[in-house]
Amino acid sequence: MEFSNEHPIYLQIKNDIYYKICKGNLRPGDKLSSVRDYAVEVGVNPNTVQRTYTDMEREGIVEKRRGQGSYVTEDFQTIKKLRDQMAFEQVQLFYSSMTQMGFTDEEIVDQLQCVMKEGGTS
C-alpha cells in the first residue's frame, strides 16, 4: 500500500478498508487481519493499525470480539450507511472539481451520462 503525505496514515488505512467493504472484498462478518499482521503487511507501526481499528470500532463498522479479533459488522444498515456516505463524498469531490474547472451543472450531467454510456471506460 502506498501512502501519501496529504492525510494521516491511519485514515488512509481506514479508507482502504472501507473501500474493500463497499466493494464487497470484505463482507459482513469477515475477520480482519490481526493488528500485528496488518501492520507488517502495509509496513506501518502496529499502534497505527490499532488506532485505525479502534476508530472503525467506534464508528460501528468493525466489531471487536474478545479473544477472537476484529470483524466487519454484520449490521447491513451500518454497511449501507457507509456505502452511501462514501458515494456522497466521491460525488461531492467530482462535482467540486468540475465546477472549479468552470463546467455548468448541465455540462457535468452530460459528461457523466457520456461516461456511463461507455461503461466507465475510456
N, C-alpha and C positions, 0 to 999 in steps of 0.2 A: 504494500500500500504506500503510495506517495503522499506525503504531507505538504501542505502549503504553509506559508508564513502568515496568511490572511486571518486564520481562525485558530483558536487553541486546539491542540491535538485531540483532546478528549471529545470535543464537539465534532471533529472530523470523523472520529471512530464511531460516535453515536449516529451521525448521519449515514455513515456507510452501513451500519447495522439496520437502521430504519429503512434505507433503500432496499436492503435484502428482504426485509419483512414485507414492504409494499409490493415488491416484485414477486414475492412468493418463494424466494430461495430459502427463507426462514419462515416456517409455518407456525401457527398457534400450537403451543405445547412443545416445540422443538427446544432441545437443550443447547445453550450457548457453550462455547469453549470455556474452560476454566480461565480465571484471571491470568494465571501464570502462563498457560499455553497460548492464550490470545496475545499476551504481551510479547512472547517470543516470536509468534507468527508475524506480527506487524512491526516488531523492532522498537518497542517502547518500554518504559518502566512499568512494572505491574501496578504501581499506585495510580498511574494514568488510566489504565483499564478499569481498576477498581472504582475510580471516580466516575467513569462512564457508566458502568453497570449500576452504581448507586443512583446516578441521575435518572437512568432509564427506569429503575425500580420506583423511584419517587414519582415519575410520570405515569406509572401504571402499565408500561409497555412490557416490562420484564418482571417476573415474579421469582423471588429467591425461595428455594425450598431447603430447609435446614438439612445439612449433611448431603444434599444431592446436587446443589449448584443452582444456576440461574436458567430460567426458561422463558420463552416468549409467552406472553399472556394468552390464555385461551378465550378471553373475552372478545368476541368478534366485534362488538360495538366499539371497543377501545381501538382495535386494529382499523376499523372503518374510519374512525375519527382521525387516526394518524395518517391514513392514506389521503383523506380529504384535506388535512392541514398541509401535507407535503405537496399535494397537487396545487392548492391555492398559492403556496409560496413560489412554486415554479412558474405558474401563470403570471403571478404578480411581477416576478423578475423579468419575464419575457415582455410583458406589457410595458413596464417601466423603461426597458431598454429600447423598445420600438418607438415609444413616444419621445424619448430623448433624441432619437435619430430624426424626429420630425414626421413620423408616419401618423396619419389620422386613424381614428377608430375603424373607419370603413376599409382603409388600406390594410390595416392589421388583420381584419377579418378575412379580406380577400387573400392575403398571403397565407394565412393559416388554412383556409379552405383548399388552396392550391397544394400545400404540403400534405394535407390529409388525403387528397385525391391521389397523390403519388405514393401513398402508403408510408409517408415519413422518411423516404429515402431520396437522395439527390442524384 
